Amino acid sequence: MKETVLDILKDIRSDVDFESNTKLIDDGILESLDIVAIVGEFNEEFDIEISVEDLTPENFNSVDAMVELITKAQE
């Protein structure tokens, strides 16, 4: 799953090194429009529904946090 998440992220923002950045939101690397695009791709790719309550910086600060978010949404 992590590889798929990385592929999606690289498609949306190819200029970002997602594997080494762990403060994507806190450091201002990802913006709100990026998050909207990411959530849309995750919902489609993994057949999930990420809720508005899940749109917190903690869930999008790192690739691992995003994988955890998807895993929770699949349960």
Secondary structure in CASP SS format (residue, H / E / C, confidence):
PFRMAT SS
TARGET T0000
AUTHOR 0000-0000-0000
METHOD secondary structure of the structure
MODEL  1
M C 1.00
K H 1.00
E H 1.00
T H 1.00
V H 1.00
L H 1.00
D H 1.00
I H 1.00
L H 1.00
K H 1.00
D H 1.00
I H 1.00
R C 1.00
S C 1.00
D C 1.00
V C 1.00
D C 1.00
F C 1.00
E C 1.00
S C 1.00
N C 1.00
T C 1.00
K C 1.00
L C 1.00
I C 1.00
D C 1.00
D C 1.00
G C 1.00
I C 1.00
L C 1.00
E C 1.00
S H 1.00
L H 1.00
D H 1.00
I H 1.00
V H 1.00
A H 1.00
I H 1.00
V H 1.00
G H 1.00
E H 1.00
F H 1.00
N H 1.00
E H 1.00
E H 1.00
F H 1.00
D C 1.00
I C 1.00
E C 1.00
I C 1.00
S C 1.00
V H 1.00
E H 1.00
D H 1.00
L C 1.00
T C 1.00
P H 1.00
E H 1.00
N H 1.00
F H 1.00
N C 1.00
S C 1.00
V H 1.00
D H 1.00
A H 1.00
M H 1.00
V H 1.00
E H 1.00
L H 1.00
I H 1.00
T H 1.00
K H 1.00
A H 1.00
Q H 1.00
E C 1.00
END
